[in-house]
Every structure is written in structure tokens, then in C-alpha cells.
Amino acid sequence: MTAAPGDEVVAMRAYRQALAVGDYALASRAGATLVKAGVAPPDTALLAFAIALKNRDPAGAGRAAELIARGPFDFLAPALKAWLAFDRGEDAVAQLDAAPGDALARRYTSRHRVLLLIAAKRTNEAMAALAVELAARDSDDARIDAALLLGRSGARDQAKRLLAGGRVEFTRLQKQFGKNGKPGAAFGAARMFLELAVEIAGEDMQPLSVLLTRAALLLDPRDDRARLFLAEALSEGGSHDLALGVLAEVRKNSPFERGAAAGRVAALRRAGRVPEALPLAERLAGDARATSADSETWGDMLVDLGRFDQAAQAYAAAIGRTGGEGNWMLHYLQGRALDRAGRWSEALPALQRAVVLGPEQAPALKYLGYAQVARGENLAEAQALLERARALKPEDAEIADSLAWALFQRGDVIRALPLLEQAVKGDPSAARANEHLGDAYWRLGRHYEARYAWRAATLTAENDANTRLEGKLAHGLKPRTN
């Protein structure tokens, strides 16, 4: 930036890297260069708003809010402007109620209307509005934000009731009541930026997630929730060491200390540092405060190591914890691990339970369907499962192959063939689909094409599949018996 102050490419890289490491001065400088050149990403206005609030520059924050209102983040503008009005001593709730907005904007304005009522010490109105919000969409984050603001506003009893329930995180959060100053725009904007970061988590929008969580931390440096989402975005973007550094900033007595430990496991796994992640994941899954997610992560790591019996036990533990029994994915993972451990009689009911809980979940339908086809069991039922999976994901090559193999096993080679050709076209390197295609060609008397497909299968086949394929190439298929 110093050597080439007007270079847009350098400025953009400086802007993103500065946000990644938390250098707000460099990010602001690079953002200004991008704005001057007319190539600034829309999120520069969000950063400008946060920096202006941090610097106690209400005029600058107002200008940034107007820029936000004219861009793709316009749905945030009504609530941000209302918080600025609150800081000016105006009736922010009335302004928010009068602000136009679409359905997306109303999602944010309704939640921040509750917070503004709390900030204005209109506690009874706030609690009534919050009850409506939580009835429509209960959320730990909504409870936490409201409770912290109630604590700041002196309504500690209402705050405690919101966080009642025995969770360790909630108990520790109650110790923060009354701390960190008076409610205001900095609090509201920090929560809004974090709320959006939570919404887009997992949607391959890491640069925006980094900006939002950095802006939230600039306005509220004690919010460890923001650190968890910042670390996740950094790690998903490949900045694993930066992510681990952010997680190291989470205090040992923080309400979100366990979340930070889980984040370290995820970051270490993404970085390929599995030996470091293993003992931490095992410890999290085994202690008294273990959650269903902790056991699921431990099970996933055991699967990666080929320890399927232990993985099945970990998934069983996850199912037995709060929220686990009704989770189709956990039953699916347990059934798959049991199957791979050679325990099919135990895997079958687990997979059937997964399908009952997730009747529209293609992975469970596909796995249970093909596992039965491969064993020659319940072929009609297996075909029906695979037809349901294909209806959900008609372009999935593996599902097409599985359904085709069910048809083949039931003697309907004519219907199986186009599905197998589609499967190979969708994934030309798939050994199983190529082998199945070769079998179908052979049954239809197209022996040259069959051998071509089998040879293609040998290129990626593993273990005993190569021996089986060599036998087919040499002798073809045995005649079918009734």
C-alpha cells in the first residue's frame, strides 16, 4: 500500500488481509482507496459504520448508514439508524416502527425493536414482544442478547429468567450482567453484525463473515461468540493459524470456552493436524459436559481413522444426549459405522430409524437402499427407497447407479441400462458404476462394450474389486440362474 497507494489489486488484498488479522487502521486505509477508485465491495460501509461508532463519530456513522441503505445490506439500515437515534435521545422504537422494509429487513427490525425497548427501559413491552419472537423462533442468541441488555439496564430478574435452564454457558453469562457500560448503538450494531455472521455461516462467504465478526469485536471486544464465528470463517478460508490464535483469546472462564475447544478441534482437522486434534476431541466427548455435537465430532474422527466399532459407540453416545434421539443424521452415521464394522444386523435398524426421522434425506435413503441391494435383501423395498432418493436428487450419479443396480438385480436390465449410462457420464471415474455398466452390457449381449466398461473400472477400483474385474474381463459373467 505504501509503495503503490493507488493500486486497486493491492488495496483489495490489503483490505481482506487486514481484516483477517484485525488491523483496522490498514483495513480502513485500504477501504478508502477502494472507495476512491469506485471498486469498493459493499461491506466497506459496514466497516466504516463500526469504526465511526468506535471513534464516537455519530456523523460518520450516519453517513455510513446512508451508504448501507443504498447497497445490498439495506435490510440492516433501519435498525442501525434506529440505534443511532437512540444514542441521540430520540424515540428509536417509533422511528423503527415507521421505517419501511421488506420481509428480510423486518426479521432484523423485530429483534432489534425488542432490544431498543429494553434499552429504553420499557421492560414490560420488551418482554411481551420477546415472548412473541421466541414463540415464532426460539434462539439462544436472541435470549443472550436480550438478557445481557436487561442486565445492563438493571432488570436483572428478567434477565435471569431468560437464561434459566441450567446450562453452564447461561450460568456464566449471568456474571456479566451490569458490566460493559450502558446500552447504545455500539451494542446494537455488534449484535446485528454477529447475527448476520451466524446467518451466513457455512455458506462459503468467509470474507464477509470475517468482516462482520471483526466489526462486532471492534464494538464489543468481550463477545467471545463473535470470536468463535471469526475463527470458523478464518479456518474455512485456510487461515488455520490465525483461527487458532483467535480461539486462544477466549478466556478460560468464558461462557463459550467449550465452544472454543470445539473450534480448535475443527481448525486442527482442517489444517491436517489430526494428531493434535484427537486427544482434544476425545476429552470433549468424554467429559461430564459433553454435548451431542462433541460425540458426533469424535465419531467422525474415528471413522476417518477406520475405527468403526468405536465410531458407532460415539454416535450412540451422541444419540443418547440432548437433541440426539430425533436427529436422523446421527442414526445414519451410526448405521453406516456399524455396517462398515461388519455388524449389519445392528446397522439395519439404525439406518431404518434414520429414514423414519429423515424421510426426505437422500443420503439415508440411498445408503439403506443400496446396502440391502448389495446383500440381495428386500429388493422391492430397497428399490422404492432408491426411487425416493432419486426423486430428491435426480442428477446424483451414485443414486442413479444404486437404483440401476436394484433394477438389474431384479432382472430389469433394460430399465437399468440408461441409468447406468447416466451414472458413468456423471462420474466417469466411478469404479462401481463402470463395473455395473459392464455387467448390464454383458447381459444384453454387448460384450465388447462390457469389457470396455470393466477396463475403465479397473483404473480406480480398490482391494478385491480388481480381482473380480480381472475375472470378468477373462471369462465374462456367469449365466444368470433363477
N, C-alpha and C positions, 0 to 999 in steps of 0.2 A: 504493500500500500504506500509506503514511503517512497519507494523507487518509481512507482507507476501510479500516482494518485488518481488518475482518470481512467485506469484500465478496468472495464466492466467485469471481465472474467476474474481478474484478481480480486476485485471488490466482492463479487459473489462468493468466491471461495473463502475470503477473509470473514465475511458475514456469517456463513454457516459454521466455520471452524471456531470463530469467536464465541458463538452461542454454545457450541459443544463444550467448550472449556469454561464458559462462564465469564468471559472477558466482555463486559457490557460496553466499556468505552470503545473497544475496537469494533464491536458489532454495530454500535451507533454511528461511528465514523464511516464504516463500510456501507451501512444502510443509507446514509446521507449521500454518498457517492452514487449509489444505485438510483436513488430518487432523482438526483440532479440529472442523471443520464436518461431518465424516463424508463428504466428497466427494473425498477424495484419490485420484488414479489409483494403481494398484498399483506403478508404478515409483518412487514416493516412498520405498518401503522399500529399493530398490536404492541410491538416492542416500544415504539415511541410513546404510546399511552402509558405503559408501565414505567418507563424511565421518567416521564413527566411527573407522574404521581410520586415516585420515589424522591424526586428532586423538589417536591412541593411546589410544582408549577401548574396550577389549575388551568391557566390559559393554554399552556402547551397541551395539557391533557384534553381540553375541549377541542382544540384543533385536530388532535389525533382522532378523537371520537367522530368528528365530522368526516375524516378520511375513511374511517372504518365503515361509517354509514353508507358511503358511496362505493364500497367494494364488496367482495364475496363474503365478508364476515359481517355484513349488515345486520344479521339476526342478533348479534351481540350488542349493537349500538343502543337500542332503547334502554336496556338495563344499565349499561355503562354510563349513559347520560343521566339516568336517574340517580346513580350513586354520586356523580359529580354534583347534582342538585342537592342531595342530602348534605354533602360537605359544605355547600353554600348556605345551609339552614333553611332550604325550601321544602315544600311538601313533595317529597320524592315519590311517594306512593301515588298521589294524584297525577303527577306527570307520567308515571309509568302506566297508569290505567288509561290515560288519554292517548298514549303512543300507539300509532298503527303498527301492524306487524302480521306476518304470515304465521302458519302453524309452527314452523321451526322457531321463530322469534318468541312465540307465546310459551314454548317449553321453557325457555330461559327466563322470560319475564315473570312467569308464575312462580318459579322457585325463588327468584330474587325479590319478588314482591313480599314473600314471607320474611326474607332476611331484612328487607327495609322496614317492615312493620316491627320486627324485633329491635332493630337499631333505633327506631323512633319511640321505643318503649310502649308500643301499642300491643302489649303481650297477649291479651285475650284474643284480639283479632288475629294475631300471628298464629297462635296455637290452633285456632279454628281453621285457618287457611292451610296450615301444615297438615292437619288431620286429613283434609281433602286430598292434598298432594300425596301423602303416604298411602292413602286408600287406593289411589289410582296407580301409584308406582312406588312401592316401598324401596328405600335405598339407604344403605349405611352412610353414604356420603352426605345425603340430604339431612339425615339425623345428626351427623357430626357437625356439619356447618351450622345448623340451627342451634345445637347445644353449645358450641363454642361462643356463638354470638350472644346467646342468652346468658352465658356465664359472664361475658364482658359487660352485659347490660344490667347485671345484678339479679337476674331471675334464675338463681342457682337451682331452686327446687324443680322448676320446669325443665331445666337443662338435665338434671339428674334423671328425671323420669324418662326423658327421651333416650338416654343411654342405659336404661335399666336392662338387665338381661344376663349379667354375669360374665360377659366376655371380657377377657383380660385387656384388650385394646380399649374398650369403653371405660373400664375402671381407671386405667391410666390417664385417659383423656380428661377425666373429671378433675384431675390435679391441675389442669391447665386453665380451669375456669377463673375468670377475672384477671388473667395475665395478658400481656401483649397489647395494652393500651385500649383506647376507645374504638368503637366500631366506626367504619368510614369506607370511603371509596377504595382504599388500598385493600381492605379485607374483601370487599365485594368483588373487585376485579380479579384478585388472586384466586378466589373460588371459582369464578366464571372461567378463567383460563384453564384451571385444573379440570373443571367439569368437561370442557371441550376435549382436553387431552385424554380423559377417560373414555369419552365417546368414540374417539378415533383410534384408540389403542388396538393394535393388531390389524390395522387396515393399510399397512405399507405406506404410512405417511410420517416416517420418522423425523424428517427435518421440521415439520410443523409441530410434532409432539415435543421436540427439543425446545423450540421457541416458546411454546405455551408453558411448559413446566419451568423453564428458566425465568420467564416473566412472572410466574406465580411465586417462585422463590425469591425473586428480587423484591417483591412486595411483602412477602411473609417468609423470611428465612427459616422459621422454625417448623414449617409444614413438611414433615417427613413423608406424607403421602405423595407430594409432588416429587420428592427425591426418588421414590420407588418407580414412578412412571417415567421420570427423566432417565434413570438408569436402564430401564427396559428399552426405551427408544434408542439410547446410545448403543446398547449391546446389539439390538436388532440391526442397527446400521453398521455394525462391525467395529465400533469403538469400545472394545471389551474392557480395556484397562481404565478408560475414562469412566465407564459404567461402574466398575468395581470401586473406583475412587469415590464416586458419588455415594455409593452404598456405605462406604466406610464412614461417611459423615453422619449417618443415622446414629443417634445416641443410644447407648446400651439400655437406658431406661425408657426409651421411646415406646409409645403405644404400637409403633409399627416396626419394632425390632425384629420380630419373626418374619414379617414381610421382607425386610432387608436380607435376612438369611436366605429366604427362598429366592430372592432376586440374585444373590450371589451364586446359588446353585445353577440358575438358568444362564447367567452370564458366563460362568466357567464352562458349562456344557457347550454353549455356542462358540466359545473360544477353543474348543477341543481339549480343554484341561480337565478331562474326566477324572483322573486320579485324585485331583484336589476336590472335585465336586462330590465324589462318592461318600466320604465319611460325613460330610456336612448334610447331605440328603438323607443318609441313614439315621443320623442323630435327630433331624427334624421329624422324620416319620415315626421314630420310636419314643419320643418323649411324651409326657402327660398332656401337653397342649397340642398334640398333633392334630391336623385337620385332614379332611378327606383329600384335599389337594396335595398335602405333603406325602401321603401314602401313594397317591397316583404317580407323583413325580418319581418316587423311589421305585415303584413298579416299572415305570418306563425305562429307567436306567438299568434295571435288572434284565429287562427284555433285550436292551442293546448289548448286554454282556452275555446273552444266551442262557441266563439263569432263569428258565421259565417256571420251574416249580416255585421258586422264591417270589418271582414276579406275581404269580397267581395268588400267593398268600398276601402280598402287599395290596393287590387290588381288592381282595376280600376284606382287608382291614379298612380300605377306603370306603367300601360299600357299607361297612358297619358304622361309620362315623356320620355325623350330622349332614344330611343332604345327600348321602351316598346311595341309599337304597333306591331312590327314584331316578337315579342318573343312568340312562341307557348306556352311555359311553363306558362307564366302569364295568358294567356286566359284560359288555362286548370285549373290553380289554382282558377281563378275567377269563372269559371263554376262549379267547384266542391264545392266551398264555397256557391254559390247560391243554388245549389241542396240541400246541407245539411241544408241550411236555409229554405228549403221548397219553393223555388222560381224557380220551374222547367221551367216555360215559359221563364224566363230570363237566366237560366243556359244553355238551349239548344243552342241558337245562340252563346254563348261564347265557348261552347265545340265544336261546328261545326267550329268556327273560328280557334280553336286550331288545329283541324285536317287538315284544309286547309293549315295552316302555317307549320305544322309538319306532313306531310303525312306518314313519316316513324317512327313516335314516338309511340311506343306501348302503353304507359300509356294513352295517349289521345284517341287512337283508342279503347282501352279496356273499358275505363270509359264511353265514349259516347255509345258504342255498348251495354254494359250491362245495362246502365241506361234506354235505350229505351226498351230492352227486359223485364226488371223488370216492366215496365209500359204497356207492350203489344203494343208498338208503333213501326211502321216502322220496322217490324221484318225482312224483307228481307234485308233492308239496314243495320240494326244492325248486322245481321249475316255476311254480307260482310265485315263490319268494323272489326269484331272479327276474321274473317279468315285472314285478313291482319295482325292483331296483332299477331296471332299465327304463321304466316309465319316468322315474325320477331323474335319471342321468342317461339320456339316450345317446350321448356322444362318448360315454366311458367305454374304452376298448376292453378293459378287463371284464366289465359286466357283460358286454356282448359275447366275449369268449366263454364266460361261465354259463350263460344262458344257452349258447350254441352247444356246449358240451352236454348240458342236461337233455336237450333235444336229441343229440347224437346217441346218448346212452339209452334213450327211449326208442331208438330206431328211426327217428325222423331226420335223416341225413339231408334231405332236400331243403328243409327249413333251416337246418343248422349252417349250411354252406355259406349263404350270403352274410350271416352274422360273423362267421369266422373270417371271411374276407374283409369285412369292415374292421374287425378287431386287429388284423395284421396291418391293414392300411393305417389305422390309428396309432399303432405301436409296432413298427416293422421289426424291432429288435426283441420282441417278446418271445422267449423260447416256448412257453406253454402254448400260446396261441398258434405259433407256427407249427408246432407238433400236432395240435388238434386239427389244424387245416390240412396237414398232410394225411392224417387219418381219414378225414372226410373225403378228400380227393381219391384216396385208395379205394374206399368203399364204393365210390361211384365209377370205378374203373379208370380213373385218370392217373395212371401210375407214374408217368413222367413228372407231372406237376406235384404229385405226392412226395416224390424223392427230393424235388427242388425245395419244397417247404420244410422237409425234415432236415435237409442240409442247412437251411437258414437257421433252424432251431439249434443246431449243434454249435453255432457261433457264440451263443450266450448261455447255453444250458450248463447246469451245475450238478455236481455229485453223481448219483446213479442215473440221471436223465441221459447222460451221454452214452452209457452202455445200452440203455433201452433204445435210443435213437440209432445207434450203430446196428442193432439187431433189425430194426425196421428197414434201414437202408439196404441191408444184405438180403432180407427174406420177405419184406413187406409185412402186411398184417395177416394174422391167422384168420381163417374163415370164421365168420360170426356163428355162434351157436345159440339155439333158442333157450 
